[in-house]
Amino acid sequence: MKRMIIEGGHQLTGTIPISGAKNSAVALIPASILCDEEVRIDNVPNISDIAALEEILEYLGASISKEDNSIIINSRNIDNKEIPESISKKLRASYYFMSSLLGKYKKVEMYFPGGCNIGARPIDQTLKGYRALGATVIEEGNKYTIYADELKGARVYLDMPSVGATVNTLLASVKATGKTVIENAAKEPEIVNIATFLNNMGAKISGAGTSKITITGVPYLHSATIETIPDRIEAGTYVIAGALIGNNLCINNIIPEHIDALINKLKEMGVNMTINDDNIIISQTANLKPINVKTLGYPGFATDLQQPFTALLTQCKGTSIVEETIYESRMGHIPYLNSLGANITGTNRLAKITGPSLLKGTTVTATDLRAGACMVLAGLIAEGQTIVEDVDHILRGYENIVEKLTNVGAKITIEEIK
C-alpha cells in the first residue's frame, strides 16, 4: 500500500504533458490478440492497469517487447486457457480479453472482471452482444464460459450506449461471418481509436464515433501499428488543477474537442484560459461562478471527470449542483472533501456544493481512481498537509502523477506503508 503526502498552497507553473489514454490502451492491448501477426501500440501510458493486462498476455503465452512507451505484441502462439480470477479481478478492462478470445477462438473461460467500486457495473449488454452473434453463455458464480460453433453477424441494439459493451461487441464481431450492426453504440474517442487499430489490421469497420457501427467480418488480421490517443480524463484533471491553483499552467499534447463539455463548464464559471490546437493554458481565477453539472455519455460531461471537478466547485461563490447519471455510487469522495472543509450535501446521485470553502489538510482516502484524483486536487489548494491513503487506485490511471505535478511546482511525495 502507498500513500501520498501533499503540501498545499503551491502555485503550478510550467507544462504538464498528457500521456496516452488509459481507457483506450486498456482495450487496444486485448484487441492485439485478434491479430494473426505482430502489432505495435505506441504512446502507451506506464500505469498499473497496463501492467495487469501485460500479465494476462504473458499468462496466455504472448510475446511482448517494449521500446520507450511502445509495446510490441505477437499473439500467434497463445494458449486459449482459462483466465483465473487472481489476475482478471485486477481491473475491469480484463473483460476485453473475453471478447478477443471469443472472436479469435470461438471459446473463452474467465472470471468476472474487477475495477473501481463505483456502483453496479453489470456486463449484461456485453453478454447480449455475444448471444446475438450466436454464442452460448454459461454463468457459474462469477465464472463465465462462452462458446460458439460459429459467430455470425447480427444486429445488436444496446439498451444504453455503454463503452464496454460497444468495445466488446466490436472485438467479438470483427472475425464473425457476415455483417454486424451495433445500434445505440457509445461514441467516445477511445472507440474510434480502437476501431482504427482494427481497421489498420484489415478489419472492415465503419461508423465508429457515431451511434451506429457496422462491422463486416474478415477471416484474417495482419500486422499493424496504432498510436494511443491522448488521455482526455488525465487532461481534464490537470486542466482543473490549473483552474484551482495554476499560473499560466500549460496542459500539452491534448485534443481540446475531446474535453469540450469540461471547457464549456469552465467558461461558464469564468475560468481564465487560452485554448490552442494541442494545449490549454490556464490560471487560477477569483470569484468563480457556481454552475450545475450532469454527467452523460460522450460528448456530454464525462463521469470520470465528475469527481475531480467537484474539488473545483468547492471554490465557487454560491451553490453548485452535480448530478451523476452513469454510476449510482460515485460520490465516495464527498465525505473526504467535507473532512477537508468543504460544504457538500447530497446522495449517491446528487451533490449540492456551497462555496467558496477554505480547505485544510487532513488524512483522506482514495476510494477509487477518480475520487483519488479529486483528493489530490483538493490537497493542492488545502492549507497545510494532506495525506491521501490507498493511492494505488490513483496509480492505476495517472502516469507519473507525482513527477508531473512536482515538475510544475507542487510539493508531493509518495511513500510505501509497511
N, C-alpha and C positions, 0 to 999 in steps of 0.2 A: 504494500500500500504506500501511496505517496501523498504528500500534502504540499500546498503552495502557500508561500508567505509573501504578502503584498504590502508594501509601504505606500499608502495613498498620498495623493496630492501632487504628484509629479507630472508636469505637462509633457505631452507626447509631440515630438517634433522630428521630422525626417520622413523616411519612406518605409512602408511595410509592403513587401512583395507577396502576392497571393499565390498559393500553391494550387496544384491540380485538385479537381473536385472530388471529395470523398465519395459523394453519392453517385458519381459517375464511375470512378475507379473500382468501387466495390462490385459493380456489375460487369465492367469491362474484363476483369480478371476471370470470373467464372465463364463469361462468354468465350474466352480464348479456347476453352477445351472443345468447342464445337468445330474448331478449325482442324483440318487434317494435315496441316503442316505447321511451320513455326510462325509465331506472331510477335510483334513488338509493341509495347504500350509505353508511350513517353509521358513525361510530366506527372508521374505517379507520386502522390504525397507519402512521406515517410511517417505513417501513423500506425497505431497498434491494430486497427481494423485490417489494414493491408497485410500485416504480419500474420494475422489469423487466417486470412484467405490463402496466403502462401503456404501455411501449414497444411491446409486441406489439399492444395495442389501436390505438395510433396508426399502426403499420405497416399494419394491416388497414383503416384509414380510419375508425375510430370517432370520434365527437365526445366529448371529455372536458372537464369543468369541475370545479373544486374549490371547496368552501366549508369552511374550517377542516379538520376531519377527515372531511369527506364528499366522495364522488365521485359526480358525475352523468354517466351514460354513455348515449349514444344510438348504437346499432349498426345502425340501419335501413339505412344505405347502405354497409356494409362490403364490402370486396372479398375474397372467399374465395380467397386466393392462398397459395402455399407459404410456410410459416413457416421461415425459414432457420436453420441451426444456430447462427449467430452470436448470435441472441437466444434461441432455445429452450434453449440449454445453460446459461443463466444461473441457472436454478432448476428444480427437479423439477416444481413445480406448473404449469409451462408446458404439461404434457400435458393439463391440464383443457381447454385450448383445442381439443385434438384431439377431445374428446368433444362440446363445444359446437358446433363447426363441423360435425362429422359429424351431430349431431342436427338442426341447422338446415338444412344444405345437402346432406346425404347424401354428402358427399365432403370429404376433408381430406388435405393433404400437409404433413408436418412431420418434423423430426428428433427423435431420442431426447432426452428432457429431461436437464438437468444436476442440480445439487444437491450436498449433502454426500457425501463419500466415507466412508460408514459400512458398506460391505459391498454385496453383490449386492442390487439393488433392481429385479428384473425387472418387466415390465408384462404378464406372461403372463395374469394374471387379468383385467386390463382388456381385452386382446385377446380373451379368451374371451367376455366380455360382448358385445363388438362382433359377433363371429361368431354368437353366439346370436340377436342381433337381425337377422341376415341380411346383415351387411356382409362384404365381401371385404377381406382384409388382405394387402397386398404389402409385404414387408420387403426393402429393398435396402441392405445395410450397416446404417447406423444411421438410414436414412430410411424413413418409413412412408407408404404411400399406402393410404387406406381409403375405400371407396365402397360404395354400395348403391342399387339402383333404388328400394327402399322398405325402411324399417326397420319390422319387425313385432315386437310384444310377444312376450316369451318368458320361460321360467323360467331364471334364471341362478343356479346354485349355485357360490358361491365356495369354493375349496379351503381358504382361510383368510380370516378376517374383515379383509381389507385395507381400510384407509381409502381409499386411492387408487382401488382397483378399485370400491368401493362408490360413491364420488362419480362416477367416470367412467361407470359403468353408469347411474346416476341421470340424469346430464346427457344421455347419448345416447338415453335412452328416453322423456323427457318429451313429445317430439313424435312418437314412434313410433305406429304404428297398433295399437290393441288394448291388452292388459294385459301388463305386465312384472312379474315377481316376483323380487326378489333375496333369496336364502336364504343363511344364514350371513353376513349383512351385518355390517359394523362398526357399533358403537353409539355412537361418540364424539359429544359435544355439538355439535361442528362440523358433523356430518352433519345434525343436527336443524336447525341454523341455515340450512344450505344448502337443505334441503327446505322450510323455512318461506318462504324467499325465493322459491323456485319456485312454491309454493302461492299466495303473495301476487300472483304474476303470472297466476295462473289455472290452474296445473298441478294435477293430481289425484294426490297422493302421500299414502300413509298408512303408518304403522309405522316411520317414521324414529326412531332411538334404540332399536330392537329388532333382533333378528336376522332379521326378515322384513319387507321393504319392498315395498309394492305401488304400482305406477305405472300409471295409466290415461292413455294418450296423448291430447294435445289438439293441435289444429291451430294455435292462436294463443296467444301470451302477451302480456299487456298491461302497461302501466306499473305499477311497484311500488316500494316502499321497504322497506329492511331495516336493522336495526341489528346490527352485528357484535358477537357476544358477547364478554365479557372473556376475555383470554388466560390460560388455566389454566396453561400452561407458564411464562409470564412470572410469574404469581402465585406458582407453586410455587418458582420460582428465588429470588424475593425473600423468600418465607417461610423458605426455607433460609438465606438471608443473615441474617435476623433470629435464627434459631436459633444461627447461628455467632457473631454479634457485635452483636446488637440490644439495645436498651434501650427496651422498650415501643415497638418499631417497628410501625407500623400499615400493613398492606398492604390498600389500599382499592379499592373497585369490583371485587369478585370474587364468584364464585358458589362458596361453600365446598364444596358437594357435588361440584363438578367435580374437586376435588382430595382427595376422601375417602381414597383409598389412601395419599396422602402424609401426610395428617393422622393417620391411624391409625398409621403407622410412627413419626411424631414423638411421638405419645402413648406408644407402646411404648418409645421411647428415654428418655422422661421430660422432654421439652421443655416449658418454661413458656410457655403461650399461652392466649389467650382468643379463642373463635370467636363472631363475631356474624353477623347476617344477611348483610352485604355486606362484611365486613372481618375480618381476623385481626390481633390484637395479640400480638406475640411477642418474647421476650427470650432472650439467651444463658443457657444453663443449664449448671451444673457437673455433673460425674460422669454424663455421658450413657452409657446402656446400649448395648452392641453388639446389632445385630439382623441378620436375614437378609432380603434383598430379591430378588424375582424379577419381572422386567418381564413384563407381559401386556397384551393389548388392553384397552381401556376396558370396564368400570370398574376394571380392575386397575392396578397401578403403571405409570405411563407410561414408555415407553422414553426419551422426551425429557427426563425428569427424572432418569434413572439417573446420568448424568454429573455434573450439578450436585450431586446427593445424595451422591455419593462423597466430595466435599470435606467434608461434614459427618461422614461416617463415620470420617474420619481423626482426629476428636476424641473418639470413643467410647472408653471404658475397656474394652479387650478386643478380640476379633476378630469382625468382621462379614463376611458373605458376600453378594456381589452376583452374581446370575445374569441374564444378558442373553439373552432368548429370541427377540427380534424381529429384530435385526441381528447378523450374525456378526463385524463389525469395528467395534464401538462401544466400544472400550477405548483409543482413541488418547490419551486424557487421562492414562492411568496412568503412563507413563514421566515425564511432566512433573510430576505430583503427587509422584512419588518424588524427582525432582530438587529439589523444594521441601522434602523431608524426610519425606515420608510413607513408610509401610512397607506396601507392597502387592505381592502376588504373584498370578499367575494366567495366564489365557489370554484369547483373544478373546471367550469366552463367560462366563468366571467370574473373579471377583476376590476375593481374600482380603485384608481391610484390618485391620491390627492397630494399635491406638492406645491412648492419645492420642499424637499426634505434634506436636512443635514445628516449625512450618513457617517456613522462612527464605527471603526473597525472592531470586529469580534471574530469568533470562530464560527464558520458556516460549513455546510456540506454541499458538494456537487451531487445532487440526487440523480442526475442523468447528464448526458453530454451537453445539451444546450442550456440546462439550468446551471451547469458548471460555468459555461461562458458568461452567463448573467452574473454569477458571483465574482468572477474575475473583473468584469466591467465595474461592478459596484465597489469592489476593493480598490480600483484605481482612483476613485474620487472620494473614498471614505477617509475620515480623519484617523490617523494612527495606523495600526497594523491589523490587517485582515488575514486570517488563516483559513484556507479552503481545504477541507478534508475530501478524501475519495477522488482525487484529481485524475485517477486512471480513466474515469469517464471522459474527462476533457481531452486526454491524450489520444483517445480513440479517433478524434475528428479534427484536431488542430495541430498541424505540423509545426514543430519548433516554436510553440506559442511563447514560451519564456524568452527565448532568444529574440524573437521578432519584437516583442514589447520592450525588452531591455534595450535593444538597439535604438529605440526612439525615445528613450528617457525614463521608462518605467523602472521601478525598483521591485523586482520579483525574484524569488529563489524557489527552488523545489527541493524537497528532501524526502528520503525514504524513511518510513516509520517501521521500526522492527517489532 
